[in-house]
Amino acid sequence: MSNSTNFRVIGGIEGGGTRANVTIINADTSEVLATVHKEGSTNLYQVGIDESCSLLQQLVKDALNKAGLDPSTTLEALGLSLSGCEVKETIEELKRRIQELYPTLSKEYVVESDTVGTLATVSGEGGMVLIAGTGSNALLKNPDGTTGRCGGWGHMLGDEGAAYFVAMRAVKMYLDHVDNMFEPPYDITKVKDVILTYFDIKDHFGILAYTYDDFTKDKFAGLCSKIAEEANNGDKLSNWLFIENGKWLAKHVVALCPKMSPELLSNGLPIVCVGSVWKSWALMEKGFMGELKENAQGHLTHFSLIQLKVPMSIGACYLASDRAQIKINKAYNDNSTVFFKAKL
């Protein structure tokens, strides 16, 4: 392993509430030198700012080590695309603290939300990111740099369209049925059975342990994939839950329509879809399209849904190169694929 490099290195980290990935790139050749994935949260609201900084610097060290470079190599710039970094004051505090704790980690930093790094992976001309994983969030960026946001308020205040939201609605529907407060639109037997099996409980009282005593968002949201299985097997209520979830995801798009510039819409709005809930697109398409046709016409004429083919940390590297004013090859066309197109 060499003690120094004869080329410049830039890095990018995409970090969320459950996992993170880091990529380092040879800034002189645009070659990806290494990418490392790790489980666990880097969200400073969940782990604290000092722990977040420690995890971030360790990710860089791991990537340098994987690339066969000296772990003490100082990056030219490091892009941090992180959940929890939505507010200017938070961003500045994180930058200040990581520079204090690890002064030789990088010469420059750019800190943005995870949605910004996602969009940077596929486009330099703007678009929309719609996250539907454990939680949900949406970001719009116009070609002139103006932005709009919708959602991202977490499971206590939002997460509409996310895995947690599907799971929560299913559980609440079951409890309302038991209490005779609300009857679901279809037979609840399959959904009830899935809930009892997934949480390994005997009756509805058992759910309290997983919502209060031993609540974790990831565990609770995991119920969503089981409901998806039932929907794919033909259960009407499970299918209805996903149609409704499609509507809620589309509501993010509708909410941001007034902020979309004509330049962005001229070639069709690109929507980058992130998160495991998009694996159930076939179940959500009806609700998604119905909501857009009812409430987005007049703003939105056509759009495409896009999936990433590379880690979002690539986009964070692009942000870093821009900050350092280092020109690298940004292979947008190789980074993503379109899986759905439509006109309204």
N, C-alpha and C positions, 0 to 999 in steps of 0.2 A: 504494500500500500504506500502510495506516495505521500509525502508530507505537504506538498503543495501542488497546485494545478497550474498549467500554462494556458488555461482558458478560463473564461468567466462562467460562473454558475448562477442561475436564478432558480428560485423554488416557489412552489405554490401548495397551499394546504386547503382542503375542503373539510370542514368539521361540523358535525351535527350533534344531536342529542344521544345518538347511539353508536356512531362509528365515524372514522376519519380516514382520509387518504392524503398522501403527500407525493408530489412529483418534483424531480429536479431535472433541469434542462441545461445542456451546453449552450450558452447564450451566443457563442460564435458560430455554431453549426446548426442550431435548432434541434439537435438530437436529444431525445428523451433518454436520460441516463439511468433513471430508476424510478419506480413507483412502489410505495409501501401502503398497505391497508392495515388498519387497526380497529378493533372493537373498543367501544367506550366513548363517553361524552367528552367533548372539549368545550361545551357551552359554559361560559364563565358564570352564568346565573345558576348553573347546576353544581359546578365543582369549585367555584371561586376563582378570582383572577390570577392569583399566583400559581395555583395548580394548573390552570389552563395554559399559562405561559410555559410551565415545566413540560407539559405534555406536547406542546407545539415544538419546543426546541428539541425534544427527544425524537419526535417524528422526523425532523430535519436530519438529525444525527443518524438515525436508522437508514434514511435514504442515501446519505453520503456513504455510509458503510456498505450498503448493498451495491452501490456503484463502484466500489473499490477506491473511494476517495478518502482523504484524511477527514475524520469527523470534525476536526477543528477548522475546516475550510469556511471562510466567511463568504456568504452569498452576496452577490451584487444587489439583489433585491428579493424580498419574500412577500408573496401575495397571500393574504389570509382571508379566506372566504368562509365565514363562520356564522352559524346560527347564534342568535343573541346579539349580533353586532348590527343593530338597526339605527341606533341613536348616536349622533356625533360625539357626545360626551363620553359614551361607552367606548367608542372606537379610539378616541384620543387617549383615554386612560389605559387601554390595552397596549397601544403602541408605546406609550411612555414606560409602562411597567416592564414589558418584554425587553426594551432597550436597557433599562436599569439592571435587570436580572441577568441578561445574556448579551453584553455589549458587543461581542464579536460574532454573533450569530448571522447578522446581515447588515449591510450598509444602509439599506432603505427598506421601508415597509409600506404596504398598502393594505388597509383593512376594510372589508366590505361584508355585507350579509352573504349567506350561502346562495341566495337567489341571484345576486349580481355575478358571482363567479360562474354559476351555471350558464347564464346567458352569454357571458364572455367566451365560453367554450365553443359556442356554435355560431356566433355572429358578432361583427363589429358595427352592425348597422341597426341594432335594436331588435326588439321583439318582446315576447312575454314568457315568463317562467311560471308554471303552475305546479306546485309541489303537492302531492297527495301520498304521503307516506304515513308514518305514525301520526304526524300532524300535518297541517296544510298551511299554504302561504302562496301569495301571488305577487309578482313584480312585473311592471311594465316599464320599458325603456324605449323612448323615441330616438330617431337618428340624431336629433339635436342635443341629446343628453338628458332631456327632461324625463322625469320618472313618475310613476304612480304605484301605490301599494294597496293591497287588500288582504285582510286576514293576518295570520301569524300570531294570533293572540293566545295560543296554547289551549290545553284541554279544559281549563276552568271557564274560559271566556269565548272559545271559538272552536277551531279545528274542523269546521264544516268541510265535508268531502273527504276527510282523512279516515284512516283505518280505525282510529279511536272513535270517531264520530259514528261509524257504522256499528261498532261494537256497543257503544253507549246507547244508541237508539234501539238496538235489538234487546238489550237488557231492560231498558226502561219500558219497552213495549210488553215484555214478558211480565214485569212487575205490575204494570197498569192492568194487564189482563187478569192477573191473580186477584188484584184488588177490586176488580169489576168497575174500574174508573174509565177504561177505554178499550174498545174492542178493535183489534188489528183488522186490516182490510182482507186478510186471508188467514187460513188456519195456522195456528202458532205451534203446532206439535213439533215439527222439525226444528224450528228455531229454539224452542224450549229444550229439546233433547240435546242440541248442540251446546247450549249454554251449560247445562248440567254436566255434560261429559267433559267439556273443555276445562272447566274450573274444578272438576272432580268433586261435585257437591251433590247432596241428596235432594235438596229442595231450594226454593228461592231465598230462604234465610241465609243460606251458605254464601250467597253473593256478597253479603256485607263485609266479609273478611277481606275480599279482594278489592273492595271500593273504599275501605277505611283503614282497617288494621294493617293490611299487607298490600297496599296499592302500589303498583308500578305501572306507568303508562304503557310501556312496551308489552307487558304481560296482558294487560287488559285489551290493548289494541290487537293482540294476536288472535282474538276471537274472530276478527274480520275475515281472515283467510278461511276459517272453517265455515262461515256463513256463505262465502263465495263458492265453496265446494257444494253446498246444498243448493245454491242457486243454479249452478251448472248441472246439477242432477235433477232439476225441474221443480224444486220447491217454490211455490208462488210467492210466499212472504219474503223469502230470502232474495228472490229476484226483484221484488218490489223495493226492498231496501237499497239495492244497487242502482235501480232506476232513479230513485230519489237522490242517491248520492251523486249520480251524474248531474242532476239538476243543480245541486249545491256547488259542484265544481264549476259548472257553467255560470253560476251567479257571480263568481269571481271575475270572469271575463266580462260579463255585462256591467259590473260595477266599474270597471276600468275603461269601458268604451268611450266615455266623454273625454278621457285624457289621451286617447290615441290620435296621433297626428296623421294627416292625409298622406304624408310621405311614407309612413310606416305601413299604412293600409293599402297602398297602391299596388303592391305585388302580392297581397294576401298576408294576413297576420301570422307570423310563425309563433307557435306556442310550444315551448320546450316542456315536456312532461316528465316529472321526476317523482319517484316513489313507487312502492310496491303495489299500491292500489290501482295503478294504471295497467297492471297485468290483467285486471278484470274489465278492461275497456269494452269488450263485447257485451258485458252486462250493463254498462253505464251509458252506452252510446244513445239509446233511445231517450233517456232523460236529459242528457247533455244537449243533444240536437234540438229537442223540444223546447228547452229553456232558451237557447240562442235564437231559434226561429220566432219565438214569441216576444222576446225582449231585446234582442241585439240588432234586428233588422233596422236599416236606416243608418246604422253606424258601421256594422261589419258586413262585408259582402262575401268574402271567402277567407279561409284560414287553413293551416296545416298543423298537425300534431307531430311533434318530433321527439325522438328518443336519442339519448347520448350513446355513443359507442365507446367512449373513453371516460376515464375518471374526471370528475369536476375539478380536480386539482390542476388539470391542464389549463382550464380557464383562469385559475388563480395565478398560474405562471404567466399567462398573457397579461393579466393586470399588473404583475410585477415588472414585466419587460416594458410596459408602457410607462410606469412610474420612473423606471431607471433610464428611460429614453434609449433603450436597446432594441433594435429592430430584429425580430425573429420571424421565421415563417409560421404563420398561423393557419393550420390545415383545417379550416372550418368544414369543408366538404367531406373530409375523412372522419370527422369527429361525431357525426350524427347521421340519422336516417329518418325519413318521413314515414309514418305508419298509418296516417289517415289524412285525407284532404276532403274539403266540402265547400259548397257554395250555399248561401242562405237565400 
